[in-house]
Amino acid sequence: MKKEQININEHKIDVYSLNTVLVGSGAAGFNAADRLYNFGQEDIAIVTEGINMGTSRNTGSDKQTYYKLTLGGKDKDSVFEMAETLFSGGCMDGDIALVEAALSARSFYHLVDIGVPFPHNRFGEYVGYKTDHDSRKRATSAGPLTSRYMTEKLEKEIKNKEIKIFDNYQVIGVLTDKEQEKAVGIITLNKNQAEDKNKRYTIFNTTNIVYATGGPAGIYDTSVYPGSQTGASGLAFEAGVKGKNLTEWQYGIASTKFRWNLSGTYQQVLPTYVSTDQDGNDKKEFLNQYFNEPGKMLDAVFLKGYQWPFDPRKVKDFGSSLIDILVYNETVIKGRRVWLDYRKNPDYASENGDLEFNLLGEEAHQYLENSDALFGTPIERLSKMNQPAIDLYADNGIDLENEKLEIAVCAQHNNGGLEGNIWWESNLTHFFPVGEVNGSHGVYRPGGTALNSGQVGSTRAAQFIAARYQAQPLEIEDFKEEVLTQIEKKLSLGEKFANSINENSSSNVISIRKKLGERMSEAGAHIRSESKIESALAECKNELKELETNSNLASYRDLSLAFQNYDLLLAQLVYLTAFKDYIQNGGRSRGSYLVQDSEGQLPLTGLKEEFRFSLESGVFNQKIQRIKYKEDHFEFSWQDVRSIPEDNNWFENVWNKYLNDQVIK
């Protein structure tokens, strides 16, 4: 890595030239760096806006799942069968599915070898369990903080190798050649030196970029992503990277004060759902208004534990996803607040405060009976079945034994994202999106595949870079000539933000963020309609156009948030445009969202018309929507999914190709 300096518009800017920069410090980014180093490419550095930020380190669930090939027991499995499971979720390319299956064991055992505490039996079998959309017992877990353990162990590997980490450097632009065909570097805001005009920006001149920035969480206000996770997808779109399956997200019920998925035992202990006005008064149970039998209400709540993501297929006949609709109806339509109360049993299914367990369906009753939990209040059942679930909230300032838990239907994961091939390289060459920012998932995916995909994708990117992209970056003057216009544009934006700083007035960067998030949560979350999306798009375009002049900063610390708002508005613009295109092409409800359809059916009589919907027939599951943002307009393509390859795997032929370096291409 070589450090030089260039002068642009009275700015003296440090430039680091190196083979590969890795943007992001989550499990995928760290793994890419670790793998690259092990494969022999040591001219690398990690750039992160905060080493302790992001989803990998700061999120989890009741039992955070890692999905991989079956590695224990009698159950039959194969790489191809696992690929078929992934592929069957819809809108997933078969070659990507095959790669994720093929490298799942390698990626999993790498994590085991560096100390992630996945459980095994006394014979060394890593036994598993079934997760959602899973045909085999491929799931495993190291507990509710699996991804944090992964990140911490991978970070230790990075530090042991003394790989350079640029901490508190926020990417504010992806730099390309003039034709916008090849990535050549990034420009960052040095948050450590934001007040110094000559140290405010740092540029990285690179041969390759591994982009591990996570999903664009900041575009939603109602979100279970950690507050530190915003993403940087808008900057990639600006550079010409295609989006893929952007319509596909996962949404589900989560707590809002401390952001956490409320799946598993949090639902299976049958808490009471209550709503209040905005001041916390007028408390009332509301599910009983919609369920004609108390037993059906209990079963729907119980099944939210297994069926946590909202799914329009699970709305009919008082299914579990009706709960999500009713929570949304209370919070967004009626403007109330919704809570889970673990201190009391639901009145509708109780007598003298005691839950009538005989009302439960067979599955729920058997589960609680096997767990020795056919007694008491929800908090007592939770203590019996999963005391760490209570302790987790206590550690974050919430006492479930003495207070209600506020909830909402929240954005949780982006199944779509940036385009990538079987080596996770995007249409912009030398640019590799890995982790959640990569749109490798389809409509439905087994729980835990995101963690596997992040490890597989970052390994594949590292393999390709080490084998094919070892060249040195551009000479500094050639680099400057290629990117000068792009850098000047970013500097101009940054200086307009900086010139608005007035320490005697209040900043509006947080209110801008809040407004764009609320817009997306209302128009672009799990309840969608073309009219609301069009209205949201008009607002988004206007705010993006006027962001430079409308942003008022109170200090240089606000520069980071102002640049984030720029990225988030760009991302929101592209995502909402993709949503609109899907609906205009005839797309209906699927995955984890409901699309309003005037010719469809209401989940229940009495609900507003915006909940009337029809299920997608399955035709769209065989196609993938791709979108490219280019000079303020959009290019769409709808392509059939690629089938799962069935190569001739005769050993001698594969060996010959491997020996002659014909595999990585």
N, C-alpha and C positions, 0 to 999 in steps of 0.2 A: 504494500500500500504506500502510495506516494502522496505527499501533501504539497500543494502549490497554492497560488493566490491569483485571482483575476480581478480586474476593475470593470464594473458595469454601472453606468449612471451614478457615479460618485460613491458607489459601494465597493469596499474591498471585501471580497468574498473568498473564504477558504474553500479549496476544492481538493477532495480526496479521490485519487484514482486507484482502482482496484478491480479484480476480476468480478466479484459478486457481492452485492449488498443485499442483505436480508431484512425486510421491513416488517417489524413485529416481534414481540417477545412472548408469544404464547407457545403451546405445545408443538404446533406445526412449524413455526419459525425456528424455534430452538432445534427441533429435530433436523430440519434442512441444514442448518449450520453444522450440527454434529456429524451428520452423514457426509456432507461435503468435505469436511476436514478428514474424516476417516477414508474417504475415497481419494485423497491426495491433493485436494485443492484447498490450500491454506491462506490464499490471498482473499480473505473474506472479512466482512464486518457486519454486525447487527445494528440496525438503527431502530430505536423505539421511542415513542413519545412518553413512555413511563414503564420501566421494567416490571413494576408491580400492578400494572393496569391490565385490562382485557378480560375476556370471558373465560379462557382456560384456567386462569388462576383464581377467579373470583366468583365462580358459579358451581352449581351442582344440583342434585335432586335427592329424592328419598333414597334411591340406590342408583347412583350415576353409572350408566351401562357402557361397557366397551364390547363391541360386536366383532367376532372373528370366526374363523373356521372351527368346527367342533374338534376339541383337543382332549376329549376324555369320554369314558363310558362306552356303551355298546352301539350308540346311534351311528348309523352310516352317514357319511357326508363326503363331499368332494368339492374341489375348487369350482368345477362347472356348476354343480348344484347350488352352491352359494351364490354364484354369479346369476343363476336363474332367479333366485329369490330377490336379489337386488334389482334385476332387470324387470321383474314382474310388477314393480311398483309404478311403472309408467313413466314415460318421458326420460328414460335413462338409456344412454347409449350402451350397447352390449359389450363393446371393447373396454369401456371404462369399468363396467361391472366386473368383467373378468379380471382386470388388473387389481381392483380392490379386493377381490376374493383371493387371488393368487398371492398377494403380498401381505395378507392379513396375519398369517402365522409368523412370518418374518418380522413384521412390525411389532406384533404383540410380544414375541420373545425378546426383542431388543429392549422393550420397556421392562420386562421381567429381569433381564440381565443387569440393568442399571439401577434396580432396586424398587420399582413400583410394586407394592405388596398385593398382587393378585393372588387369590387363594388357590391352593392345590391340595389334593389329598396325599396320603402317606406313600402312594405309589408314583407321585409326580404328575398325576393327571390334573389338568386345569378344567375341572368340570364346569358346566354351564347351566343356564336356565333359558326358558323361552322369553323373548321380549315381543313387543307389538310388531305385527307383519313378519313374523319369524316362523319358519317351518321346522326348525331344529333348535336344539338347546345350545345356541352359539354365543349367548350373552354371558358376560362375566362382569364383576365389579370389584373395586377396591374400597367401596363404601360411597358415601354421599359426596366425597371430595376427590373422586378418581382423577379428573382432569387437573386438579391442583397438584396432586402427587406427581402426575406425569410431567407437568411444567417444572416443578421444583427439582426433580431428578435430572431432567434434561438440562436445566440451567446449571446444575452442578457439573455436568459433563462439559458444557461450554466454558465454564470458568476454569476447570482443570486443564483445558486445552489452551487457555489464555487467548481465546478469540475476542477481538476488540468489540466492545459494546458502546455505542453512542447513545447514552441515556438522556432522556428529555429532548430529543430531536424529533420534531413532528414533521412528517412528510406533507408538503403543501403543493407538490407538483411532480408528475411523472414526465420525464424528458424523453423525447423521441428524435429520430432523424427528421429531416424536413418533409419527407414523404409520409410520415407517420406510419411506417411499416416496421420499425425496429426500435426497441427501448435502448436508451444509451445512458440513463442516469436518473437521479432524483434531486429535487431541491427541497431543503428542510428549513423549518424555523427552529433555531437553537433557543429553546425556552430558558436555558441557563443564562443566556446573554441577550435577552430580548430588548433591553433598554439601550444597548450599544449598536448604533447603526452599522458599524463595520464588523460586528460579530453576530448580528441578528440572524443571518442566513448562512447556511452551509450547503455546499453542493457535492454530490457524489457522482463521479464520472466512472461508469461501470461497463463491463461487458454483459453482465446479467443482473436481473433484478428478481429476487424471490419475494413475492408479495404476500405476506401472511398477516394481513390487517384485520381479519375477522369479518363478520357480517356487518352490514350498515345499520347497526342497532339504533343509532341516534336519530333515525328518521321517524321513530315511533316514540310517543310520550308514554303510553301505557305499555310497559315493557318489563320483562323479567331479566333482561340483560343487566349486568352490573352497570352502575352509572358511569364507570370509567371506560366503558366500551362504546365507541362511536362508529368505528370503521373508517374506511377511506375509499369506498367504491366509486364515488363521484369523480375523484381524480383519475382513476383508471378509465372510466368512460370518456372523460375529457381527452385522454391520450389516445383514444381510438380502440380500446379493448372492448370486445363484444360482450353483451350480457346474454345469459342463457337461462331459460326457465325462471325468469325473474318473478313471475306470478306466484311461485310456489314457496310458501312460508309455513311455519307451524305456530299455532296460537293455543294458549291454554290458560287455565285458572292458576293464578299465582298471587302471592302476597306482594303488597306495593311499598310498605314502609321499609321492610327488608325484602329485597327482591329474591324470591325463591319459588321454584315449581312446587305446587301443591298436588303432587301425584302420590301413588303408593298408599302407605298407611295413613297419610294425612286425610285421605278420602275414605279409606276402608273402615276407619273407626266411626264413620257416620256422624260428622259434626253437624251442627245446626246452622243453616244459612239464614241470615237476617239482613234487613236493610234499614237504613236510617236516613234522615234528611242530611243536608250538608253540615249541619252543626252537631250531628251525632244523636239527635233526638228523634222522636216518633219511631222507636224501634219496633220492628214487626218481622215475623217469619213470613216469607213470600212464596216459597215453592208450593205450599199447600193449595194456593189459588189455582194452580195449573195441573196438578196431578190428581186424577180422579180416585186413586187408591193410595193410601200411605205406603203400602208395600212396594209399589212401583217407584215411588219417590226414593225410598231407601235403596232400592236396587240401582237406580240411576246414579245416586251419589256414590255408592260403593264401587260401581264400575268405572267411575272417573279415575280411580286408582290405577286400573289397568289401561284404560282408554283415555289417557290424559289429554292428548291434543284434540282440539275441536275437529270434528269430522262430520260433514253433512250427511254421510251415510248412516250415522248413528243418532239421528234426530227423530226419525219416525218411531211411532209406537212407544213414546216416552223413553227414548233411548238416552244414553249418558250425555250426549252432546246437546240435548235440550237444556241441560243445566247451564252451559255456556251462553246459550241464547237468552235465557232468563236473567242471567247475571248482567249481560250486555243491555237488556231491556231496562233493568233497574238503574244501571249506572249511566248509560249514554242517552237512552230515550227519556227516562223519567228524571234524570239528573240527581239520583240518590247515591248513597254509598252502600256498599255491600261488605259483609263481614262473615267470617266463620267463628262460631262460638263453640269452643270445645268443653265448656263448663256445664252444658245442659244438653239433654236429648231433645230432638225435634218434637214439639207438642203434638203435631199431627199423627205421630206414630208412637205416642207414649201414653201411659196411664199413671197418674200421680207422679210424673217425672221419670218413671221407669220405662225404658224402651221395650216395646213388644217385639221381641226377637222372632216370634212365630210368624210375623208379617213378612219376613225376609224370604227372598227366593232361595232356591237350593244352593246356588254357588256362593252367595254371600254368607248364608247361614253356616255352610260347611267350613268356609274359610275362617270365620270367627270362632267356630267350635274347635277347629284344629289348632287355633292360636290361643285357646283357653281364654277367650275374650268375650264370652256371652254374659257380660255383666256391666254394671256401672254406667258412668258418663263417658263421653268421647275422650276426655283427657285421661281418665283412668284406663280406658282401653288402650290409648296411645302409649301410656307409660308402661303397660304390660307388654305391648308388642314392639315398641320402638322408642325407648327412652331417649336415645340420642337425637331423635327428631324434635323432642321438647327442648333438650339442652341446646340445640343449634339456635333456636329462637331466643332462648335465655341469654346466650352468648352475644346476641345482637340486640339486646335491650327490649325483648318482647317476652312477657310472662304469660304463656298460654293458660296457666292455671288461674290467672286473675284478670285477664283482659281479652277482649275480642281481637281477631286478626283481620285487618282490612285486606280485601282481595279485588281483583279485576281479571278480565280476560286479556292476557298479555301476549305480545310478540315474543317468541322464544328462539326461533332458529330459521335461517333462510336456506331452504333446500336448493334454490337457484343461486345464481351469482355470476362470476366472470367465466368466460369461455376458457376451456383448456383441452388439449388433446390427451393421448394416453401417456404422455410424459409431463402432463400438466403445463405445457407451454401454450400460451394464448395465441390468438391471431396476430398480435403484436409480438414479433419474434424477440427472443431473449428476455421475455417477461413471463414469469411463472407464478400464477396465483395459486396458493396452497392453503389448506384449511377451509374454514367456512366461507371465505371470500370466493372460493372456487365453486361453480355451479354444477358439481358432479352429481348431486342427488336428483332424483326424479320427484314424482308427486307423493308417493308413499314410500317410506323407508323403515326398515327395522330400527328400533331404538338402539342407540349406541353406534350406528354406522358413521356418524359424524366424527367421532374420535378415531375410528379406524381410517376413514378417508383422509383425515389430516396427516396421519403418520405415513400412510401409503403414498399420498400425493407428494409430500415433502421429500420422501425417499426417492421417488421417481424423478423429480426435478433435479435432485442432487446427482443421481446417476447420469442423467443426460448432460448436465453441465460439465461434470468431471470427464465424460467421454468425448464430448463434441464441442464444447464452448470454452476452451482453455485460453483463448487468445487474450492478449492485453487490451485494455480499453483504448479509446482514441487518444492521440496526442492532444495536449491541452488546448492548443490553438485550433485544431480541427474540431475538437469538442465544442469550444466556444462558438465557432462559426455555425455549427449545426443547431445549437440550442439558444442562441442569443435572443431571438424574438420571444421564445417561450419564457426565458428568465426575466426579460424586461416586463412582460405582462404580469408575472407574479410579483415582481418588485413594485410595480405600479399599484397593484391591488393592496399589497402590504403597506405601502406608504400612505395610501388613502385611509386605510384603517388607522394607522399610527397618527396621522394628522388630525383625526377626530378625537384624540385623547384629551379629556378635560377632567382633571382630578377633582374639580369642584362641582361636577355634575354626575348624575348616575349613569351607569352603563345600561345599554339595552340588548346586549348580546345574549343574555339569558332569556329575555322575553321573546326574542326572535326565535331562539331554539325551542322554547316552550310552544310557541304558536305553530311552527312547522311540524312538531311532533304531534300536537293535538289534531292537526289537520289529517295527518296520516292515520292516526288511530281511529278517527271517525270514518274516513273515506276509503282507506286502503288496508284495513286489517281483515278480520274474519267475516265481516259483513260488508259486502260491496255492491255498488250499483253504478251504472254508467253515468247517470246524472251527477252523483256525488263526486265521482272521479273527475269528470270534466270540470266541475266547479273548483275542485282542489287543484287541478292542473293550472287553471287560470291564475289562481292565487300564487301558486308556486313560481310560475313564470315571471309574474310581476315582482315578487319578492327577490328573485334571483337578479333580475334586471336592475333593481334599485338598491341592492345590498350595499354597494360601495358608498352610496350617498346617505342611506338610512341608518348605517351602523354608527353608534356612538359609544366610544370606549372610555373607561374611567382610568385605566392604567395599562402599562405594557403587558401585564399578565393577560389582559383581555384579547391580545393578538391571537393567541392560540384558539380561543373560542370563536373569534371572528372568522379565522380560516376554516375552522370546523363547520361553521354555518354555511360557508361557501360550498364545501364538499357535500354537505348533507342536502342542501337545496338542489345541487346537481344530481345527486343520487335519487332524491325524491322525484325529480322531473323525469328521469329515465324509467324508474320503477312504475310510476303512475301511467306513463305512456304505454308501457308494456301491458299493464292491467287493462287499459282501455282497448288496446289492439286485440287482446284475447277475447274480450266481451263482444267487440264489434265483429269478430270472425265467428261468432256463435258459441263461444265458450260458456259453459255453465258451471254449476257448483261442483267442486271436487276437492281433494286434498284436505286442506284445513280452512277453507273459506266458502262462504255462501254468496252466490251471485243472485241479486234480485231478478225475478222472472215473473212478469205479470200473468203468464199462462201457467205458472207452477202451482204448488200447493203450500198452504200455511202450515207450519209445524203444529199449531194449535189454533182453534177458533178464538178470536179476540185479540190476537197479536196484530201489530201493524203490518201494512202491506209490504214494507221493506223486507220482511222476513219470508215472503212468498218466493219459493225457489223450485228449480228442477235439477236433478242430478245430471252431470255430464255423462253421455252415453258410452264413453270409452274410446271414441274415435280420436279425440285429441291426445289421448295417452300414447298414441303411436307416432306423434310428431313433437318436435322440439322447436319452441319459439326462440329465435335469436334476434338481438337488437343491437344496432350500432349507432351511437350518437356522433354526428359529424357536422361541425360548423352549424350548430343550432337546428339541424333537422335530423330525422331518424330513418335508418334503413332497416327493414324487417326481412327476415327469411323464416319460413316454416319448412323444416326438413324432417323426413322420416327418420325414426331412430335407427341407429346402426345395430344390426343383430349381433349376438354373441359369436365371436369367431370360433370356428372349429378347425384349427390348423392340424396338419399332419404332424403329430408329435412323436414320430419315430425317433428314438433316442439318437441314433447315429447322425441323422439329418440335423437335429437341433444342436448336437455337439459340434458338428462341422461348422454350422453358422456361428456358433459361439466362439470357436477357436479362430475364425476368420473375421471377427469383429463385425458381424452382420446383424446383430440383434438390436443394438441401441441405435435407432435411426428414425 
